[in-house]
């Protein structure tokens, strides 16, 4: 079984993207038009939606993504602020 992985980046067109890889190695990408500082407020039905990360299949995945999101969104925003 692989480890869970969540990352965010700014693509070459300036879009903010995220990728979640579940324990079976399945990855999904998601576009964030205006990422909030935290997604702790969203319910368990939000992340598994087809436009987010449909491979988010349980409470462990949900908690992992929410924690990593807070860490990753800071990096993306810092990068955005330094970009011209």
Residue frames relative to the residue before (quaternion, step in Angstrom):
aa qw qx qy qz dx dy dz
X 1.0000 0.0000 0.0000 0.0000 0.00 0.00 0.00
X 0.3703 -0.7350 0.5279 0.2097 3.57 -0.89 0.96
X 0.5443 -0.5975 0.4768 0.3453 3.52 -1.31 0.32
X 0.5406 -0.5874 0.4870 0.3545 3.54 -1.22 0.52
X 0.0316 -0.7928 0.6086 -0.0032 3.55 -1.11 0.71
X 0.0281 0.7685 -0.6388 0.0257 3.57 -1.05 0.83
X 0.0698 0.7925 -0.6008 0.0776 3.55 -0.88 0.98
X 0.1631 -0.7554 0.6246 0.1120 3.55 -1.26 0.50
X 0.0477 0.7858 -0.6147 0.0491 3.55 -1.18 0.64
X 0.4052 -0.6468 0.5804 0.2839 3.48 -1.37 0.20
X 0.3234 -0.7740 0.5093 0.1920 3.58 -0.62 1.09
X 0.7338 -0.4542 0.2771 0.4225 3.59 -1.28 0.17
X 0.6727 0.4645 -0.2930 0.4959 3.60 1.25 -0.35
X 0.5852 -0.6105 0.3536 0.3997 3.58 1.30 0.06
X 0.4834 0.6574 -0.4407 0.3740 3.59 1.25 0.15
X 0.3522 -0.7094 0.5649 0.2313 3.57 -1.08 0.69
X 0.0759 -0.8145 0.5737 -0.0410 3.52 -0.69 1.20
X 0.0997 -0.7578 0.6348 0.1128 3.55 -1.30 0.34
X 0.1457 -0.7605 0.6271 0.0845 3.52 -1.27 0.52
X 0.0861 -0.7683 0.6335 0.0324 3.55 -0.94 0.99
X 0.0991 -0.7661 0.6342 0.0339 3.54 -0.90 1.03
X 0.2952 -0.7793 0.5305 0.1552 3.55 -0.69 1.12
X 0.7425 -0.4428 0.2923 0.4089 3.56 -1.33 0.05
X 0.6691 0.4630 -0.2988 0.4987 3.58 1.25 -0.25
X 0.5869 -0.6183 0.3490 0.3893 3.57 1.29 0.17
X 0.4885 0.6458 -0.4454 0.3821 3.61 1.25 0.18
X 0.1326 -0.8024 0.5804 0.0414 3.56 -0.86 1.01
X 0.0540 -0.7573 0.6491 0.0474 3.51 -1.23 0.65
X 0.2620 -0.7507 0.5884 0.1472 3.55 -1.14 0.71
X 0.0764 -0.7915 0.6058 0.0256 3.55 -1.14 0.66
X 0.3440 -0.7206 0.5756 0.1764 3.54 -1.14 0.82
X 0.1247 -0.7775 0.6142 0.0520 3.59 -0.96 0.91
X 0.2932 -0.7831 0.5205 0.1727 3.60 -0.41 1.16
X 0.7860 -0.0357 0.0533 0.6150 3.58 1.02 -0.77
X 0.1304 -0.8504 0.5033 0.0805 3.60 0.31 1.21
X 0.3804 -0.7130 0.5372 0.2415 3.60 -0.84 0.93
X 0.6499 -0.5264 0.3760 0.3990 3.57 -1.25 0.34
X 0.7959 0.0597 -0.0108 0.6024 3.58 1.11 -0.65
X 0.2046 -0.7555 0.6037 0.1512 3.56 -1.21 0.49
X 0.2658 0.7951 -0.5033 0.2095 3.58 1.20 0.47
X 0.6602 0.5496 -0.3009 0.4141 3.58 1.08 -0.69
X 0.5957 0.5906 -0.3786 0.3910 3.62 1.13 -0.39
X 0.4968 -0.6737 0.4729 0.2751 3.54 -1.12 0.74
X 0.6974 -0.4947 0.3230 0.4058 3.57 -1.28 0.24
X 0.6234 0.5530 -0.3431 0.4334 3.60 1.21 -0.31
X 0.5630 0.6559 -0.3732 0.3370 3.63 1.20 -0.41
X 0.7363 0.4620 -0.2603 0.4204 3.60 0.62 -1.07
X 0.7073 0.4620 -0.3063 0.4387 3.67 0.88 -0.69
X 0.4027 0.7158 -0.4894 0.2932 3.62 1.20 0.01
X 0.6424 -0.5644 0.3596 0.3735 3.59 -1.11 0.66
X 0.7104 0.4477 -0.2762 0.4675 3.62 1.02 -0.63
X 0.6647 0.4321 -0.3167 0.5207 3.62 1.23 -0.02
X 0.7232 -0.3572 0.3008 0.5088 3.56 -0.33 -1.23
X 0.1898 -0.8361 0.5049 0.1001 3.60 0.16 1.27
X 0.6293 0.5262 -0.3485 0.4534 3.61 1.19 -0.25
X 0.4643 0.6164 -0.4677 0.4310 3.60 1.30 0.25
X 0.0094 0.8960 -0.4396 0.0625 3.53 0.11 1.31
X 0.8095 0.1613 -0.0981 0.5560 3.59 1.15 -0.09
X 0.7262 -0.4441 0.3053 0.4269 3.57 -1.33 0.16
X 0.6090 0.5531 -0.3529 0.4457 3.61 1.06 -0.65
X 0.6433 0.5053 -0.3107 0.4841 3.58 0.97 -0.86
X 0.6478 0.5379 -0.3115 0.4406 3.58 0.90 -0.99
X 0.6861 0.4765 -0.2799 0.4731 3.59 0.84 -0.98
X 0.6404 0.5311 -0.3212 0.4524 3.59 0.98 -0.83
X 0.6759 0.4873 -0.3010 0.4637 3.59 0.84 -0.95
X 0.6551 0.5186 -0.3238 0.4439 3.60 0.88 -0.87
X 0.6651 0.4921 -0.3071 0.4703 3.60 0.95 -0.81
X 0.7008 0.4604 -0.2717 0.4723 3.58 0.83 -0.97
X 0.5731 0.5897 -0.3765 0.4267 3.59 1.09 -0.69
X 0.6570 0.5199 -0.3140 0.4466 3.60 0.87 -0.96
X 0.6727 0.4830 -0.2930 0.4778 3.58 1.02 -0.76
X 0.7172 0.4735 -0.2524 0.4446 3.57 0.87 -0.95
X 0.6460 0.5356 -0.3453 0.4203 3.61 0.93 -0.80
X 0.5831 0.5651 -0.3715 0.4501 3.60 1.12 -0.57
X 0.6614 0.5064 -0.3022 0.4634 3.59 0.93 -0.89
X 0.6594 0.5066 -0.3083 0.4621 3.59 0.92 -0.88
X 0.6697 0.4926 -0.3005 0.4675 3.59 0.94 -0.86
X 0.6240 0.5176 -0.3424 0.4749 3.61 1.00 -0.73
X 0.6476 0.5101 -0.3096 0.4738 3.58 1.01 -0.83
X 0.6348 0.5279 -0.3255 0.4608 3.59 1.00 -0.82
X 0.6701 0.5204 -0.2977 0.4377 3.56 0.93 -0.91
X 0.7096 0.4405 -0.2582 0.4856 3.59 1.09 -0.65
X 0.5844 0.5786 -0.3749 0.4280 3.60 1.25 -0.25
X 0.3366 -0.7417 0.5447 0.1994 3.55 -1.08 0.70
